[in-house]
Amino acid sequence: MTEAIAAAAKALLKKLAIDLALDKDKRNKFLMIVGSIVVGLIFLLMTPIVVLSSLGSIEPPTVEFEFNESDFLNNMDEESQLKFDNIFNQGQAIEYAMNNADVRNQTIKAQLIYMSFFENVQHFDAESYANLFAIAPDDETLINAINSNYDLEINFEDFMRTYIFVMNATINPYMFTDSESKNSVDLAAWAENAYLSGWSYYEGCFGEMDKELRYRCSDNVGLIMGYLRYMPSEKSFNTDVDTLIYNEIGEPDTMPDVAGIGFFDGNNFGVYVGNGDAVFASYDKGRIVKSHVAEGNWISWCTFEGINYPQEVDDKINEIQNPTEENTEEENENGE
């Protein structure tokens, strides 16, 4: 990130925090949708002093604000209650529509855009809105389509900085296909989410929000162990898994195309996330990165103990570790 971009991002976050601190209506509106639908965001985003102290160099305003959802709901006047009901209902409609459009993992993004920019949009239809997410190949195309369809002027760079800030504050609850099991699909989603949410590299981290650094981070092994430790139903990490156990299977070119398979380069691990890409925590770059598998120095693919893999992976492992006479003859004919 260049100095100019870094300065712009910092200014944007300061403005967001100050606005929330000083503007009660805006803070309540923000709380309504985020607090009611994504409860895990409340305590970071609704406490501006925490945000400002992480940015440094400015004096945080004096704000006495402690969120209690029950008290908040019980003390709203009729007009505020109507606004709350509308925002809550639309937020729920967006969640259902995103699920039906098979873009459930982008639900927070859709709700955040709606909450931030759709106050004056009339005749909102959640299904049409969700379809824009389903057909957009990337975020910039998505924002352009939303601007065009709803006559808005959302700045792509500004929004993405805010979105990454929001995503870094929470673990996306919509990315899990099965929150009751540890499986390869969700491991890949976990790694992809860490990349998209701007996690940083820090030794000894497993995806938690670091109390001193004020952002979410992990080290290389911690990226995988964090998924094994995270309990979606409780929105917290346990320490039951203290060692990452892996099984090297074969060279990368023998790997089946299954998201959630691991890569190993002799020292570091990566997670295959599909489309030929791997995600890993880079010490050199100081963050979670994504790159094409061919660009890495991976020497083998592996599976991780505690992760459920589809039968396709088990079949491939059996084929490699227990070659049949027919397969051996084919390899000899090919000069392998």
C-alpha positions as CSV (number, residue, x, y, z in Angstrom):
1,M,0.0,0.0,0.0
2,T,1.4,3.4,-1.0
3,E,1.7,6.2,1.5
4,A,-1.2,8.0,-0.3
5,I,-3.5,5.0,-0.1
6,A,-2.5,4.4,3.5
7,A,-3.3,8.0,4.4
8,A,-6.6,7.8,2.6
9,A,-7.5,4.6,4.4
10,K,-6.6,6.0,7.8
11,A,-8.6,9.2,7.1
12,L,-11.6,7.1,6.1
13,L,-11.5,5.1,9.3
14,K,-11.1,8.1,11.4
15,K,-14.1,9.7,9.8
16,L,-16.1,6.6,10.3
17,A,-15.2,6.4,14.0
18,I,-15.8,10.1,14.6
19,D,-19.2,10.0,12.8
20,L,-20.3,7.0,14.9
21,A,-19.1,8.7,18.1
22,L,-20.7,12.1,17.5
23,D,-23.8,11.4,15.4
24,K,-26.3,9.5,17.5
25,D,-28.7,8.9,14.6
26,K,-26.0,7.5,12.4
27,R,-24.6,5.3,15.3
28,N,-28.1,3.9,16.0
29,K,-28.7,3.2,12.3
30,F,-25.4,1.4,12.0
31,L,-26.2,-0.5,15.2
32,M,-29.6,-1.5,14.0
33,I,-28.5,-3.5,11.0
34,V,-25.1,-4.7,12.2
35,G,-26.0,-5.2,15.8
36,S,-29.2,-7.1,14.9
37,I,-27.8,-9.2,12.1
38,V,-24.1,-9.5,12.7
39,V,-23.8,-9.3,16.5
40,G,-20.1,-10.0,16.4
41,L,-19.4,-6.6,14.9
42,I,-21.1,-4.6,17.7
43,F,-18.3,-4.2,20.2
44,L,-15.6,-3.0,17.8
45,L,-17.7,-0.9,15.5
46,M,-19.9,0.5,18.2
47,T,-17.0,1.6,20.4
48,P,-15.3,4.4,18.6
49,I,-12.6,4.8,21.2
50,V,-11.3,1.3,20.4
51,V,-11.2,2.2,16.7
52,L,-9.5,5.5,17.3
53,S,-6.9,4.2,19.7
54,S,-5.9,1.7,17.0
55,L,-5.4,4.5,14.5
56,G,-3.4,6.7,16.8
57,S,-2.4,10.3,16.4
58,I,-5.8,11.9,17.2
59,E,-7.5,12.4,20.5
60,P,-10.7,10.2,20.7
61,P,-13.9,12.1,21.6
62,T,-15.4,11.5,25.0
63,V,-18.2,9.0,24.5
64,E,-20.0,7.0,27.0
65,F,-21.5,4.2,25.0
66,E,-22.2,0.6,26.0
67,F,-24.4,-1.4,23.9
68,N,-27.2,-3.4,25.5
69,E,-29.6,-4.8,22.8
70,S,-32.5,-5.3,25.1
71,D,-32.3,-1.7,26.6
72,F,-31.8,-0.3,23.1
73,L,-35.0,-1.9,21.8
74,N,-37.1,-1.1,24.8
75,N,-36.2,2.6,24.8
76,M,-36.8,3.4,21.1
77,D,-39.7,5.7,20.3
78,E,-42.3,4.8,17.7
79,E,-40.6,6.4,14.8
80,S,-37.2,4.8,15.6
81,Q,-39.0,1.4,16.0
82,L,-40.5,1.7,12.6
83,K,-37.1,2.5,11.1
84,F,-35.6,-0.3,13.0
85,D,-38.2,-2.8,11.8
86,N,-37.7,-1.7,8.2
87,I,-33.9,-2.0,8.3
88,F,-34.1,-5.3,10.2
89,N,-36.6,-6.7,7.7
90,Q,-34.7,-5.6,4.7
91,G,-31.5,-7.0,6.2
92,Q,-33.2,-10.4,6.7
93,A,-34.6,-10.2,3.2
94,I,-31.1,-9.6,1.9
95,E,-29.8,-12.6,3.8
96,Y,-32.5,-14.9,2.4
97,A,-32.0,-13.6,-1.2
98,M,-28.2,-13.9,-1.0
99,N,-28.7,-17.5,0.2
100,N,-31.1,-18.3,-2.7
101,A,-28.7,-16.7,-5.2
102,D,-25.9,-18.9,-3.9
103,V,-23.8,-16.0,-2.8
104,R,-24.3,-16.4,0.9
105,N,-20.7,-15.6,1.8
106,Q,-21.2,-12.0,0.5
107,T,-24.2,-11.3,2.8
108,I,-22.3,-8.9,5.1
109,K,-21.1,-7.0,2.1
110,A,-24.6,-6.7,0.7
111,Q,-26.1,-5.6,4.1
112,L,-23.3,-3.1,4.6
113,I,-23.9,-1.5,1.2
114,Y,-27.6,-1.4,1.7
115,M,-27.2,0.1,5.2
116,S,-24.7,2.7,4.1
117,F,-26.1,3.9,0.8
118,F,-29.7,2.9,0.2
119,E,-31.6,5.3,2.5
120,N,-33.2,7.1,-0.4
121,V,-33.7,4.1,-2.7
122,Q,-37.3,3.4,-3.3
123,H,-39.0,0.1,-4.1
124,F,-36.1,-2.0,-3.0
125,D,-36.2,-5.6,-4.1
126,A,-33.8,-8.0,-2.3
127,E,-33.8,-10.7,-5.0
128,S,-32.8,-8.3,-7.8
129,Y,-30.2,-6.8,-5.5
130,A,-28.8,-10.3,-4.7
131,N,-28.6,-11.2,-8.4
132,L,-26.1,-8.3,-9.0
133,F,-23.8,-10.1,-6.5
134,A,-24.4,-13.4,-8.3
135,I,-23.4,-12.2,-11.7
136,A,-20.6,-9.8,-10.9
137,P,-17.2,-11.3,-11.6
138,D,-15.4,-9.0,-9.2
139,D,-16.1,-6.3,-6.6
140,E,-15.4,-3.3,-8.9
141,T,-17.9,-4.6,-11.4
142,L,-20.4,-5.1,-8.6
143,I,-20.1,-1.6,-7.3
144,N,-20.4,-0.2,-10.9
145,A,-23.6,-2.3,-11.4
146,I,-25.1,-1.1,-8.1
147,N,-24.4,2.5,-8.9
148,S,-26.0,2.1,-12.3
149,N,-29.1,0.2,-11.1
150,Y,-29.8,2.4,-8.1
151,D,-28.5,5.8,-9.3
152,L,-25.8,5.9,-6.6
153,E,-22.3,7.2,-6.5
154,I,-20.4,4.7,-4.3
155,N,-16.7,5.2,-4.5
156,F,-15.2,1.7,-5.0
157,E,-11.9,2.3,-3.3
158,D,-13.4,4.0,-0.3
159,F,-16.1,1.3,0.1
160,M,-13.6,-1.5,-0.1
161,R,-11.4,0.0,2.6
162,T,-14.4,0.3,4.9
163,Y,-15.5,-3.2,4.0
164,I,-12.1,-4.8,4.7
165,F,-12.1,-2.9,8.0
166,V,-15.5,-4.3,8.9
167,M,-14.6,-7.9,7.8
168,N,-11.4,-7.8,9.8
169,A,-13.5,-7.0,12.9
170,T,-15.5,-10.3,12.6
171,I,-15.4,-13.9,11.4
172,N,-17.9,-14.0,8.5
173,P,-20.6,-16.4,9.8
174,Y,-22.0,-16.8,6.3
175,M,-18.9,-18.5,4.8
176,F,-19.5,-21.9,6.5
177,T,-21.3,-24.6,4.6
178,D,-21.4,-26.8,7.7
179,S,-20.7,-25.1,10.9
180,E,-21.0,-28.4,12.8
181,S,-18.0,-30.1,11.2
182,K,-14.5,-29.4,10.1
183,N,-14.4,-29.9,6.4
184,S,-12.2,-29.0,3.4
185,V,-14.7,-26.7,1.8
186,D,-15.0,-24.5,4.9
187,L,-11.2,-24.6,5.4
188,A,-10.8,-23.1,1.9
189,A,-13.5,-20.5,2.7
190,W,-11.7,-19.7,6.0
191,A,-8.4,-19.1,4.2
192,E,-10.1,-17.1,1.4
193,N,-11.9,-15.0,4.0
194,A,-8.6,-14.3,5.9
195,Y,-7.1,-13.0,2.6
196,L,-10.1,-10.9,1.7
197,S,-10.4,-9.5,5.2
198,G,-6.8,-8.3,5.3
199,W,-5.4,-10.5,8.1
200,S,-1.8,-9.7,9.0
201,Y,1.0,-12.1,9.7
202,Y,2.0,-12.3,13.4
203,E,3.7,-15.1,15.2
204,G,1.5,-17.1,17.6
205,C,-1.8,-15.9,16.2
206,F,-4.6,-18.1,15.0
207,G,-7.1,-15.6,13.6
208,E,-8.0,-13.8,16.8
209,M,-8.3,-10.0,17.0
210,D,-5.0,-9.1,18.6
211,K,-5.7,-6.8,21.6
212,E,-2.6,-4.7,21.2
213,L,-2.3,-4.6,17.4
214,R,-6.1,-4.1,17.0
215,Y,-6.5,-6.3,14.0
216,R,-6.9,-9.9,13.1
217,C,-3.8,-11.9,12.4
218,S,-2.3,-15.4,12.1
219,D,1.0,-17.0,11.4
220,N,1.5,-19.7,8.8
221,V,0.5,-22.7,10.8
222,G,-2.0,-20.6,12.7
223,L,-4.1,-20.0,9.6
224,I,-5.0,-23.7,9.5
225,M,-5.1,-24.3,13.2
226,G,-7.3,-21.2,13.6
227,Y,-10.0,-22.9,11.5
228,L,-9.7,-26.1,13.6
229,R,-10.0,-24.1,16.8
230,Y,-12.8,-21.8,15.8
231,M,-16.3,-22.7,17.0
232,P,-18.9,-20.9,14.8
233,S,-21.8,-21.5,17.1
234,E,-20.0,-19.8,19.9
235,K,-18.1,-17.3,17.8
236,S,-15.0,-18.0,19.8
237,F,-11.7,-20.0,19.6
238,N,-10.8,-23.0,21.8
239,T,-7.3,-24.4,22.4
240,D,-8.2,-28.1,21.9
241,V,-5.9,-28.3,18.9
242,D,-2.3,-27.4,19.9
243,T,-0.4,-29.2,17.1
244,L,-1.0,-29.2,13.3
245,I,-0.7,-32.8,12.1
246,Y,-0.4,-33.2,8.3
247,N,0.1,-36.0,5.8
248,E,2.2,-35.4,2.7
249,I,0.7,-37.3,-0.2
250,G,2.4,-36.6,-3.4
251,E,3.8,-33.9,-5.8
252,P,1.5,-31.0,-6.6
253,D,0.7,-32.2,-10.1
254,T,-0.9,-35.3,-8.6
255,M,-3.3,-33.4,-6.5
256,P,-7.1,-33.6,-7.2
257,D,-8.9,-30.3,-7.8
258,V,-10.5,-30.1,-4.4
259,A,-10.6,-26.9,-2.4
260,G,-9.2,-27.3,1.1
261,I,-6.2,-29.5,0.3
262,G,-3.0,-28.3,1.7
263,F,0.3,-27.5,0.1
264,F,3.8,-27.8,1.8
265,D,7.1,-26.3,0.7
266,G,9.3,-27.9,3.4
267,N,8.6,-25.2,5.9
268,N,5.3,-23.5,5.2
269,F,1.8,-24.5,4.4
270,G,-0.8,-23.2,2.0
271,V,-4.5,-23.9,1.4
272,Y,-5.8,-24.6,-2.0
273,V,-8.9,-22.4,-2.5
274,G,-9.8,-23.4,-6.1
275,N,-9.2,-21.8,-9.5
276,G,-5.5,-22.8,-9.3
277,D,-4.9,-20.5,-6.3
278,A,-3.4,-21.0,-2.9
279,V,-3.7,-18.8,0.2
280,F,-1.1,-18.7,2.9
281,A,0.4,-16.5,5.6
282,S,3.5,-14.8,4.4
283,Y,6.2,-13.8,6.8
284,D,8.0,-11.8,4.1
285,K,4.9,-9.8,3.1
286,G,3.5,-9.5,6.6
287,R,0.0,-10.6,5.7
288,I,-2.2,-13.3,4.2
289,V,-1.6,-13.6,0.5
290,K,-3.1,-15.4,-2.5
291,S,-1.2,-16.5,-5.5
292,H,-1.4,-19.1,-8.3
293,V,-0.1,-22.5,-7.2
294,A,2.5,-22.5,-10.0
295,E,4.0,-19.3,-8.6
296,G,4.8,-21.0,-5.3
297,N,7.6,-23.3,-4.2
298,W,5.3,-26.1,-3.1
299,I,6.9,-29.5,-3.2
300,S,3.9,-31.6,-2.1
301,W,0.2,-31.6,-1.4
302,C,-1.1,-32.8,1.9
303,T,-4.2,-33.3,4.1
304,F,-4.6,-32.0,7.6
305,E,-5.8,-34.2,10.5
306,G,-9.2,-33.1,11.8
307,I,-10.4,-32.0,8.4
308,N,-13.0,-34.1,6.5
309,Y,-12.2,-34.5,2.8
310,P,-14.5,-35.9,0.1
311,Q,-14.1,-39.4,-1.2
312,E,-12.3,-38.1,-4.3
313,V,-9.3,-37.3,-2.1
314,D,-9.3,-40.6,-0.3
315,D,-9.4,-42.4,-3.7
316,K,-6.4,-40.3,-5.0
317,I,-4.5,-41.1,-1.8
318,N,-5.2,-44.8,-2.2
319,E,-4.1,-44.6,-5.9
320,I,-0.8,-43.0,-5.0
321,Q,0.0,-45.0,-1.9
322,N,-1.2,-48.3,-3.3
323,P,-0.5,-48.4,-7.0
324,T,-2.1,-51.2,-9.0
325,E,-0.2,-53.2,-11.5
326,E,-2.0,-51.4,-14.3
327,N,-1.0,-48.0,-13.0
328,T,2.6,-49.1,-12.6
329,E,2.7,-50.3,-16.2
330,E,1.3,-47.0,-17.4
331,E,3.9,-45.0,-15.5
332,N,6.7,-47.2,-16.9
333,E,5.4,-46.7,-20.4
334,N,5.4,-42.9,-19.8
335,G,8.9,-43.0,-18.5
336,E,7.9,-42.0,-15.0
